[in-house]
Amino acid sequence: MLSKKRKVYLKLNIVSILFTVVSLTSVTLAWFAYSGLAQARTEVGVKAWYIEFEKDNEVVSNDIVISLEDIYPGMPPRKEEVNIKNLGDVDAKLTYKIDNARILDSNEDYYEVSNNMTSEYIEDALSHNYPFHIDINVDKLYIDSKDEATFKINVTWPLDSGNNALDSSWGNSAYAYSEAQELLEPEERAPAIEVMIKVTAEQAIDDLDSVDIKYLLGKKIKYDTSTGKSCSTLGGTCIETHVIDTRNLVSDEYVSLLPKTSLGDGSFAEYQSINPNWHTQYRLLTATDVIKILSLDIENSTIKINGISDTIIGRVLNNTRANTILSNVVTNEGHFEYTSFSYLKYGQCIWTSDDYSNLGFALDNTKLYGENKSTQCKMIPVLTVEKSELE
């Protein structure tokens, strides 16, 4: 429990979170203030290369520092966006990397990219290892010429995470750190948490480690289940599918396609034994497939568990993290809610292959939850297709 003195302090000090961007010449502090100009101009043949980063109609830097001056349980969520405009004639590939992160000046909670620590590891830790959550994402991995994308940051600290010891420990540490900083001269003070991020736009070249622009998440592909190849006109065995790989690389031989066509209604057990007579490899839809896609929405995809605060799912970058989250939700009899799962829209439930205790994980238009295994839900396989068959 917080002391009465601390409760008053938290009510009076609504400094909360400051976002800043560092340029070579100055540092400006504001809710999300920037300084500097980021414009990259080179000649690629006869085509112009011109990428612009913009926040609130102001051109800003692509070096971003998340700087949290004051944090506390139950703080209002903070979200900010940077628009990335491709004003040139060349398609652009977007990436971001966390260079380092510092939490309450603790050596145990200092992260820096090295041969032993990746940006992905740091991002996962910031999103899931603390009672506060820092989530970042860019809504497009490629920007076509004259198009734009949005880089997003969302910071939350639910009032009650379900782990009282962790909430209390970090709440007390954050408060003590803030109190200590107040005793210093303004120029000597340091933010409670600071994360350095580099957002990069590069010419879209299909090197093997790049995301395959032909198979981006959500792309519609017409697929013929009788020939195992792409087709042009929907109807009969030519069905509409969506890519559900969140990161399909150029080097990947296969792509995962989710059909809009159902194999009909059936129980959980019937879904486990489906055998579509289609000219392709297939597997069952998993809760992990769904969680990875939902986690890209770092504002509206939430974990709902009775008795504790709603929590943003947070970026799910690997199967290990997905399994941990799913296990926690099942153990606490919770579920996931979201604004939409745009790849499938039915008026009833859709099965996944995963158990939810004595129930089965199913999804509908707004939630992923435990459903009675005898319920009749839609049965839809995931197609595993050689990309060479679609070209």
VOGU-3710 file (C-alpha; in Angstrom, 3 decimals, decimal comma):
1> mlskkrkvyl> 0,000/0,000/0,000  1,111/3,501/-0,726  1,385/5,804/2,227  -0,988/8,740/2,540  1,912/11,068/1,802  2,689/9,220/-1,388  -0,928/9,220/-2,507  -1,033/12,993/-2,188  2,263/13,341/-4,020  1,036/11,296/-6,953
11> klnivsilft> -2,150/13,314/-7,163  -0,324/16,614/-7,182  2,567/15,768/-9,489  0,967/15,157/-12,851  4,225/15,439/-14,747  3,791/11,877/-16,017  5,626/11,136/-19,240  7,726/13,381/-21,433  8,802/12,282/-24,861  11,816/13,958/-26,405
21> vvsltsvtla> 13,957/13,724/-29,463  17,648/14,490/-29,429  19,270/16,381/-32,296  22,885/17,408/-32,693  22,230/20,901/-31,428  19,489/20,857/-28,833  17,144/18,907/-26,602  13,557/20,098/-26,300  11,324/18,792/-23,517  7,584/18,547/-24,136
31> wfaysglaqa> 4,925/15,891/-24,272  6,447/14,746/-27,504  8,706/17,535/-28,664  11,392/17,284/-31,270  14,278/19,219/-32,664  16,236/18,610/-35,819  15,551/17,889/-39,439  15,716/14,431/-40,998  15,726/14,502/-44,766  17,700/11,931/-46,707
41> rtevgvkawy> 18,363/12,833/-50,352  20,370/10,670/-52,720  20,186/9,824/-56,381  19,041/6,308/-57,299  19,228/6,225/-61,069  16,953/9,010/-62,187  14,540/8,581/-59,284  14,412/10,866/-56,259  14,809/9,584/-52,697  13,151/11,795/-50,089
51> iefekdnevv> 11,818/10,577/-46,736  10,307/12,954/-44,196  9,429/12,323/-40,542  6,588/14,469/-39,275  4,840/15,028/-35,930  1,905/17,434/-35,585  2,711/18,879/-39,027  6,306/19,605/-37,991  9,319/17,938/-39,614  11,199/15,994/-36,930
61> sndivisled> 14,228/13,784/-36,377  14,292/10,037/-36,868  16,351/9,610/-33,669  13,729/9,166/-30,966  14,211/9,144/-27,210  11,365/7,968/-24,988  11,967/9,870/-21,758  9,714/9,095/-18,781  10,180/11,726/-16,105  7,600/10,430/-13,639
71> iypgmpprke> 5,813/7,079/-13,695  3,300/5,515/-11,340  0,641/2,765/-11,217  -2,646/3,813/-12,776  -1,136/6,645/-14,800  -3,123/7,637/-17,905  -1,911/5,813/-21,034  0,375/7,930/-23,201  0,487/7,464/-26,925  2,268/9,358/-29,658
81> evniknlgdv> 2,663/8,993/-33,396  5,192/10,062/-36,003  4,140/10,109/-39,649  6,763/8,884/-42,095  6,188/10,231/-45,599  7,798/8,844/-48,725  7,883/11,948/-50,919  10,281/10,427/-53,439  9,917/8,100/-56,418  11,442/5,000/-54,817
91> dakltykidn> 9,647/2,545/-52,523  11,073/2,519/-48,999  11,682/-0,193/-46,416  11,081/0,780/-42,786  12,881/-0,604/-39,758  13,398/0,501/-36,185  15,912/-0,594/-33,588  16,299/0,127/-29,906  19,903/1,148/-29,223  19,680/1,154/-25,430
101> arildsnedy> 17,298/1,532/-22,504  17,878/2,731/-18,934  15,459/2,159/-16,040  15,852/4,027/-12,712  19,637/4,093/-13,145  19,785/0,413/-12,199  22,652/-1,639/-13,614  20,405/-4,694/-13,616  17,871/-2,842/-15,757  20,197/-1,292/-18,305
111> yevsnnmtse> 19,986/-2,665/-21,838  22,281/-2,002/-24,784  22,422/-3,679/-28,171  25,493/-5,900/-28,461  26,550/-9,289/-29,806  24,738/-10,820/-26,827  21,630/-8,625/-26,780  19,380/-7,799/-29,722  16,985/-4,916/-30,205  14,170/-7,485/-30,307
121> yiedalshny> 15,164/-8,794/-26,871  15,081/-5,271/-25,416  11,723/-4,514/-27,020  10,241/-7,709/-25,588  11,588/-6,908/-22,103  10,208/-3,340/-22,111  6,828/-4,585/-23,255  6,418/-7,517/-20,874  8,976/-7,724/-18,035  7,765/-4,795/-15,920
131> pfhidinvdk> 4,425/-3,640/-14,460  4,678/-0,664/-16,847  4,680/-1,395/-20,573  6,447/0,422/-23,398  5,204/-0,711/-26,803  6,372/0,514/-30,191  5,340/-0,377/-33,710  5,255/0,876/-37,282  2,040/0,097/-39,151  3,762/-0,556/-42,505
141> lyidskdeat> 7,058/-2,282/-43,214  7,163/-0,793/-46,717  6,022/2,593/-47,953  5,188/2,939/-51,614  6,287/6,076/-53,385  4,094/9,039/-52,352  2,571/6,977/-49,519  3,097/7,210/-45,745  3,300/5,077/-42,605  2,889/5,722/-38,882
151> fkinvtwpld> 5,403/4,977/-36,127  3,583/4,543/-32,814  4,574/4,527/-29,148  2,273/3,550/-26,297  3,211/3,651/-22,586  0,939/2,229/-19,876  1,088/1,242/-16,212  -2,169/-0,439/-15,104  -3,244/0,281/-11,551  -3,337/-3,427/-10,715
161> sgnnaldssw> -1,344/-5,891/-12,814  -2,326/-8,910/-10,713  1,129/-9,118/-9,129  0,888/-7,045/-5,949  4,516/-7,593/-4,973  5,782/-6,401/-8,357  3,410/-3,419/-8,419  4,465/-2,379/-4,914  8,194/-2,907/-5,482  8,376/-0,916/-8,714
171> gnsayaysea> 5,879/1,686/-7,498  8,000/2,358/-4,427  11,218/2,406/-6,470  9,757/4,856/-8,992  8,533/7,121/-6,200  11,879/7,024/-4,362  13,732/7,814/-7,584  11,441/10,769/-8,285  11,935/12,086/-4,726  15,723/11,817/-5,062
181> qellepeera> 15,671/13,699/-8,361  13,725/16,553/-6,776  16,680/17,166/-4,453  19,049/17,702/-7,385  19,610/20,818/-9,428  17,456/20,806/-12,591  20,454/20,294/-14,889  21,544/17,249/-12,856  18,236/15,411/-12,985  17,766/12,338/-15,138
191> paievmikvt> 14,514/10,737/-16,371  13,269/7,634/-14,584  13,298/5,683/-17,842  14,978/6,502/-21,137  14,859/4,500/-24,368  16,882/5,364/-27,476  15,272/4,324/-30,784  16,459/4,704/-34,365  13,813/4,646/-37,102  15,319/4,014/-40,533
201> aeqaiddlds> 13,928/4,300/-44,053  15,976/2,613/-46,761  15,544/1,874/-50,429  13,392/-1,251/-50,785  15,827/-3,897/-52,053  14,920/-7,581/-51,851  17,884/-8,890/-49,870  17,267/-12,264/-48,191  16,786/-10,823/-44,704  14,203/-8,270/-45,823
211> vdikyllgkk> 10,472/-8,662/-45,383  9,042/-9,963/-48,658  7,031/-7,102/-50,132  4,944/-9,593/-52,144  3,748/-11,321/-48,977  3,125/-8,612/-46,401  0,692/-9,347/-43,569  -2,906/-9,056/-44,731  -2,196/-9,104/-48,450  -5,049/-10,679/-50,442
221> ikydtstgks> -4,070/-13,603/-52,645  -6,407/-15,567/-54,915  -5,544/-19,246/-54,588  -6,810/-22,276/-56,510  -7,257/-25,229/-54,155  -7,351/-27,694/-57,051  -4,113/-26,639/-58,769  -2,177/-25,281/-55,803  -1,394/-22,090/-57,688  -2,627/-18,513/-57,807
231> cstlggtcie> -5,711/-17,744/-59,876  -7,356/-14,664/-61,294  -11,129/-14,963/-60,932  -12,867/-15,907/-57,688  -15,338/-18,767/-57,867  -15,313/-22,537/-57,715  -11,911/-23,666/-56,424  -10,429/-20,161/-56,746  -10,756/-18,703/-53,245  -9,658/-15,498/-51,505
241> thvidtrnlv> -6,968/-15,761/-48,835  -4,933/-13,410/-46,646  -1,271/-13,644/-45,672  -1,113/-14,123/-41,881  2,686/-14,228/-41,441  3,584/-11,095/-39,485  7,101/-11,153/-40,920  7,584/-13,287/-44,045  11,145/-12,862/-45,346  12,451/-12,993/-48,903
251> sdeyvsllpk> 14,457/-16,056/-47,851  11,321/-17,937/-46,703  10,185/-20,608/-49,166  6,619/-20,797/-47,855  3,863/-18,372/-46,939  0,893/-18,912/-44,592  -2,480/-18,100/-46,151  -5,763/-17,931/-44,243  -8,787/-18,620/-46,493  -11,992/-16,660/-46,141
261> tslgdgsfae> -13,731/-19,905/-47,118  -14,857/-22,099/-44,230  -15,004/-25,895/-44,301  -18,305/-25,647/-42,501  -19,313/-25,803/-38,848  -18,056/-28,371/-36,386  -17,002/-29,108/-32,821  -13,499/-28,553/-31,461  -12,706/-32,261/-31,948  -13,995/-32,199/-35,530
271> yqsinpnwht> -11,724/-29,254/-36,303  -8,697/-31,207/-35,088  -9,377/-33,921/-37,652  -10,316/-31,919/-40,761  -8,894/-33,207/-44,034  -9,659/-30,779/-46,864  -9,259/-32,241/-50,313  -7,149/-29,309/-51,445  -3,988/-29,338/-53,536  -1,752/-27,875/-50,850
281> qyrlltatdv> -0,206/-28,419/-47,450  -2,316/-27,136/-44,580  -2,354/-26,847/-40,802  -4,797/-25,662/-38,175  -5,172/-22,037/-37,147  -3,508/-21,473/-33,761  -4,142/-19,002/-30,959  -0,496/-17,959/-31,426  -1,266/-16,948/-35,034  -4,041/-14,715/-33,761
291> ikilsldien> -2,097/-13,255/-30,815  0,854/-12,226/-32,991  -1,448/-10,327/-35,338  -3,507/-8,732/-32,556  -0,360/-7,572/-30,755  0,487/-5,254/-33,664  -2,280/-2,997/-32,351  -0,517/-1,506/-29,332  -3,523/0,569/-28,264  -6,708/-1,485/-28,577
301> stikingisd> -5,754/-5,151/-28,127  -6,260/-5,967/-24,455  -6,070/-8,812/-21,944  -9,211/-8,983/-19,806  -8,995/-10,791/-16,449  -11,591/-10,336/-13,704  -10,319/-8,518/-10,634  -7,308/-6,796/-12,221  -6,769/-3,911/-14,614  -7,051/-4,406/-18,346
311> tiigrvlnnt> -3,621/-4,715/-19,953  -2,437/-4,037/-23,494  -1,280/-7,341/-25,021  2,015/-5,731/-26,048  4,133/-6,669/-29,026  4,489/-10,439/-29,363  7,670/-11,078/-31,303  8,136/-14,826/-30,778  6,277/-18,035/-29,928  7,795/-18,247/-26,448
321> rantilsnvv> 6,239/-14,919/-25,426  2,932/-15,855/-27,075  2,769/-19,136/-25,127  3,519/-17,338/-21,836  0,704/-14,845/-22,439  -1,768/-17,545/-23,478  -0,918/-19,652/-20,418  -1,431/-16,668/-18,087  -4,831/-15,871/-19,591  -5,979/-19,492/-19,315
331> tneghfeyts> -4,744/-19,817/-15,722  -6,661/-16,674/-14,730  -9,764/-17,503/-16,819  -9,394/-14,360/-18,901  -9,722/-13,571/-22,585  -8,466/-11,161/-25,237  -10,467/-8,308/-26,760  -9,737/-6,257/-29,873  -11,446/-3,853/-32,240  -11,415/-6,310/-35,149
341> fsylkygqci> -9,663/-9,307/-36,664  -10,026/-8,039/-40,198  -8,932/-11,229/-41,968  -12,035/-13,151/-40,868  -15,502/-11,795/-40,203  -18,267/-14,244/-39,396  -21,417/-13,969/-37,352  -20,267/-16,842/-35,158  -17,150/-18,323/-33,560  -14,100/-19,695/-35,386
351> wtsddysnlg> -11,986/-22,478/-33,924  -8,275/-22,449/-33,292  -6,383/-25,657/-32,488  -5,467/-24,691/-28,902  -6,981/-25,942/-25,665  -8,300/-23,533/-23,041  -8,381/-25,867/-20,016  -11,466/-28,007/-20,731  -12,545/-25,486/-23,376  -11,073/-24,586/-26,740
361> faldntklyg> -9,662/-21,251/-27,895  -12,060/-19,665/-30,377  -12,357/-16,184/-31,842  -15,123/-13,979/-33,121  -15,207/-10,416/-34,407  -14,114/-8,887/-31,091  -12,508/-11,488/-28,802  -10,317/-14,586/-28,461  -11,722/-16,678/-25,636  -12,506/-20,130/-24,228
371> enkstqckmi> -15,482/-21,808/-25,914  -17,274/-25,053/-25,012  -15,733/-27,766/-27,192  -19,119/-29,057/-28,312  -20,102/-25,674/-29,768  -20,471/-25,550/-33,533  -17,875/-23,051/-34,778  -16,441/-22,334/-38,221  -13,527/-24,562/-39,246  -10,830/-22,858/-41,338
381> pvltveksel> -7,365/-24,284/-42,101  -4,176/-22,338/-42,717  -2,599/-23,065/-46,099  1,170/-23,498/-46,241  2,036/-22,635/-49,829  5,333/-22,557/-51,701  5,838/-18,996/-52,847  7,179/-20,244/-56,167  3,704/-21,644/-56,919  2,182/-18,184/-56,589
391> e> 4,540/-16,374/-58,949
//
